[in-house]
Amino acid sequence: MIKEIARLKEERQAIIVAHNYQPPQIQDIADFVGDSLELSRKAAETKAQVIVFCGVHFMAETASLFSPHKTVLLPDLEAGCPMADTITGEDLRREKEKHPHATVVCYVNSTAEVKAESHICCTSSNAVKIIENLNGEGEILFVPDKYLGGYVASVTGRKIHLWPGFCPVHAEIKAHHILEKKERYPQAQVLVHPECTPEVIALAHRVLSTGGMIRHVKEDPGKVFIIGTEVGILHRMRKENPHKTFIPAWEEAICPNMKKITLEKVLASLETLSPRVKVPETLRLRAKRAVDRMLGS
């Protein structure tokens, strides 16, 4: 199956990109593994005509924003994101009416429709910087992740209106999970994602995006790390740092949507050049404007 995927990839002039939370066998066949925005930008820079995005739906949409003339495939259209699905473009328009003077900051883990209704996007790694660069007195409406938004508010001191969305996987990582692991591994550094709850963040040595975690464990002299995010990232960490030890903060921090992509589905996707994800051009231009503002800030 892997050989046939490689053959078809070459025949279709395709590139395979996989998010850090994807199953090990998917990460291992990917040309690039990373976070969603990083993957979309890398794929856009290549000469590939087809992008097989092994992730969830909003990620394939983001790839379409950057590569409108390329074919973007999502091997399973049912691979969605519960957090992104907590808000629609219509929801955001109604919320904007309640806060007509607010700057809308949208986490990239959102649909193109929501991005299009936002002033500027942010990632989990640059959210603090984006908020700090905004007008110091103005209102801010942050969507869709209340935990990331709350973390940014706590760091920056800014008053932020939060949409009540969240990632159910990160929300299920509890403080007692961290405390239990810290007791068993007292020498370990605790790294957690800012989508975690405030109680979990309070116990961390570092609060980092997935990309930030990957870089930190590689560069830091520490040997043992407790990782507070979806467990799929541990495969890459162990692969790239074989002499270090990585412990999941909670072994059950598994995103079922991220695990929907399989080798069989990647192969079928390359065979049929489907399912395709294509953001309509008018919507694409509006959504990309918010992303471009972020990249230029």
Residue pairs with C-beta under 8 A, 6 or more apart in sequence:
1 263
1 264
1 267
2 29
2 263
4 267
5 16
5 29
5 263
5 266
5 267
5 270
6 29
8 14
8 267
8 270
8 271
9 15
9 16
9 52
9 270
12 49
12 50
12 270
12 273
13 47
13 48
13 49
13 50
14 48
14 49
14 50
14 51
14 52
14 270
15 31
15 32
15 43
15 46
15 48
15 50
15 51
15 52
16 29
16 30
16 31
16 52
16 54
16 266
17 30
17 31
17 32
17 33
17 34
17 39
17 42
17 43
17 51
17 52
17 53
17 54
17 55
17 63
18 26
18 27
18 29
18 30
18 32
18 33
18 39
18 54
18 55
18 261
19 33
19 34
19 35
19 36
19 39
19 54
19 55
19 56
19 59
19 232
19 258
20 27
20 33
20 34
20 35
20 210
20 211
20 214
20 230
20 232
20 233
20 236
21 55
21 210
21 230
21 232
21 233
21 255
21 258
22 30
22 33
22 54
22 55
22 232
22 258
22 259
22 261
23 232
23 258
23 259
23 261
23 262
24 232
24 235
25 262
25 263
26 54
26 261
26 262
26 263
26 266
27 33
27 232
27 235
27 236
29 263
29 266
30 54
32 38
32 39
32 42
32 43
33 236
34 42
34 210
34 211
34 214
35 123
35 209
35 210
35 211
36 55
36 58
36 59
36 62
36 108
36 109
37 62
37 108
37 123
37 291
38 211
39 53
39 55
39 59
39 63
40 59
40 62
40 63
40 65
40 66
40 67
41 66
43 51
43 53
43 63
43 66
43 67
43 70
44 63
44 66
44 67
44 70
48 70
49 70
49 71
50 70
50 71
50 72
50 73
50 270
50 273
51 63
51 67
51 70
51 71
51 72
51 73
52 73
52 75
52 266
52 269
52 270
53 59
53 60
53 63
53 72
53 73
53 74
53 277
54 75
54 261
54 266
55 74
55 79
55 258
55 261
56 79
56 80
56 81
56 84
56 257
56 258
57 74
57 77
57 79
57 80
57 81
57 84
57 111
57 277
58 81
58 84
58 108
58 109
58 110
58 111
58 112
60 72
60 73
60 74
60 277
61 111
61 112
61 277
61 279
61 287
62 108
62 112
62 291
63 70
63 72
63 277
64 72
64 112
64 277
64 278
64 279
64 284
65 112
65 115
65 279
65 284
65 287
65 288
65 291
66 288
68 279
68 281
68 284
71 273
71 276
72 276
72 277
72 278
73 269
73 270
73 273
73 274
73 275
73 276
73 277
74 269
74 275
74 276
74 277
75 261
75 262
75 265
75 266
75 268
75 269
75 275
76 260
76 261
76 262
76 265
76 275
77 275
77 277
78 257
78 260
79 257
79 258
79 260
79 261
80 257
81 109
81 257
82 167
82 168
82 257
83 109
83 144
83 145
83 165
83 166
83 167
83 168
83 195
84 109
84 110
84 111
84 114
84 144
84 165
85 111
86 144
86 163
86 164
86 165
86 166
87 110
87 114
87 143
87 144
87 163
87 165
88 111
88 113
88 114
89 111
89 113
89 114
89 116
89 117
92 104
92 114
92 117
92 118
92 143
93 117
95 141
95 143
95 161
95 163
96 102
96 104
96 117
96 141
99 139
99 141
99 161
101 138
101 139
102 138
102 139
102 140
102 141
102 161
103 119
103 120
103 134
103 135
103 138
103 139
103 140
103 141
104 117
104 118
104 119
104 120
104 141
104 143
105 118
105 119
105 120
105 121
105 122
105 127
105 130
105 131
105 134
105 140
105 141
105 142
105 143
105 149
106 114
106 115
106 117
106 118
106 120
106 121
106 122
106 142
106 143
106 144
106 290
107 121
107 122
107 123
107 124
107 127
107 142
107 143
107 144
107 145
107 148
107 149
108 115
108 121
108 122
108 123
108 291
109 144
109 145
109 167
110 118
110 143
110 144
112 279
112 283
112 284
112 287
113 283
113 287
114 143
114 144
115 121
115 286
115 287
115 288
115 290
115 291
116 283
116 286
116 287
116 289
116 290
118 143
118 290
119 290
119 293
120 130
120 134
120 290
120 293
120 294
120 297
121 290
121 291
121 293
121 294
122 130
122 131
122 294
123 209
123 294
124 148
124 193
124 194
124 195
124 209
124 210
124 212
125 208
125 209
125 211
125 212
126 294
127 148
127 149
127 151
127 152
127 194
128 152
128 155
128 156
129 297
130 294
130 297
131 140
131 152
131 156
131 158
131 160
132 156
133 297
134 140
134 158
139 159
139 161
140 158
140 159
140 160
140 161
141 160
141 161
141 163
142 148
142 149
142 152
142 160
142 161
142 162
142 163
143 149
143 163
143 165
144 163
144 165
145 163
145 165
145 166
145 167
145 195
146 162
146 163
146 164
146 165
146 166
147 166
147 167
147 170
147 171
147 194
147 195
147 196
147 197
147 198
148 194
148 195
149 160
149 162
149 163
150 160
150 162
150 198
151 194
151 198
151 201
151 207
152 158
152 160
152 194
153 159
153 160
153 162
154 198
166 195
167 195
169 230
169 253
169 254
169 255
170 193
170 195
170 196
170 197
170 228
170 229
170 230
170 253
171 195
171 196
171 197
172 250
172 252
172 253
173 192
173 196
173 197
173 200
173 228
173 229
173 249
173 250
173 253
174 197
174 199
174 200
174 250
175 197
175 199
175 200
175 202
175 203
177 200
177 249
177 250
178 190
178 192
178 200
178 203
178 204
178 226
178 228
178 249
179 203
181 188
181 190
181 226
181 247
181 249
182 188
182 190
182 203
182 226
185 224
185 226
185 247
187 223
187 224
188 222
188 224
188 225
188 226
188 245
188 247
189 205
189 206
189 220
189 222
189 224
189 225
189 226
190 203
190 204
190 205
190 206
190 225
190 226
190 228
190 249
191 204
191 205
191 206
191 207
191 208
191 213
191 216
191 217
191 225
191 226
191 227
191 228
191 229
192 200
192 201
192 203
192 204
192 206
192 207
192 208
192 227
192 228
192 229
192 249
193 207
193 208
193 209
193 210
193 213
193 228
193 229
194 201
194 207
194 208
194 209
195 229
196 204
196 228
196 229
200 228
200 249
201 207
204 228
206 212
206 216
208 216
210 229
210 233
213 227
213 229
213 233
213 237
214 233
214 236
214 237
214 240
217 225
217 237
217 241
217 244
217 246
218 240
218 241
222 244
223 243
223 244
223 245
224 244
224 245
224 247
225 237
225 244
225 245
225 246
225 247
226 247
226 248
226 249
227 233
227 234
227 237
227 246
227 247
227 248
227 249
228 249
228 250
228 253
229 249
229 253
230 253
230 254
230 255
230 258
231 248
231 251
231 253
231 254
232 254
232 255
232 258
232 259
234 246
234 248
237 244
237 246
238 244
238 246
269 275
279 287
